[in-house]
């Protein structure tokens, strides 16, 4: 008679192998890696992959939860910075650096995060901390008043394209892009008002597509 405990342990080992392979391949090549390639790297059949993760979205969400710690570390490090402008710099440069180093995170930061209860809570927490950092920088007179957190999303959205197009021949191009964006964020008495920011929900739905 087959031992149910052994079956569950084997299933969990397969799940972890698939996750390991997905995280590795996503980091190297982005989120559009064929699932057959993930299964091959994990040493399992494609049917086994689909039993553990019936959709690409579920696999992406599981990989996201495993790697989100690096994203949250950037946010937390920026928030802990006593100088609020230095915190904004650390936030923008840190997120752009993540995109340059990890193709999977590059794609995730420039799209909507996979929607699960766990990822929703992680993203909500990060969003609250970013908003608090921006408010502190505004109160200190360092960040222009019309900057909103959606502008950070626009920065990483643009940086995704910069990194994708330049990483092979000009791997440091993202640094200049980040510096240019930060200069646009800096408070100045002669600053021209920005156009209306994108509606948060409309931006989220746009990224989902």
Secondary structure, DSSP 8 states (H G I E B T S, - for coil): ---HHHHHHHHHHHHHHHHHHHHHHHHHH-TT--HHHHHHHHTS-HHHHHHH-SSHHHHHHHHHHHHHHHHHHHHHHHHH-SSHHHHHHHHHHHHHHHHHH-HHHHHHHTS----SHHHHHHHHHHHHHHHHHHHHHHHTT-B-TT--HHHHHHHHHHHHHHHHHHTTT-TTHHHHHHHHHHHHHB--TT---------HHHHHHHHH-
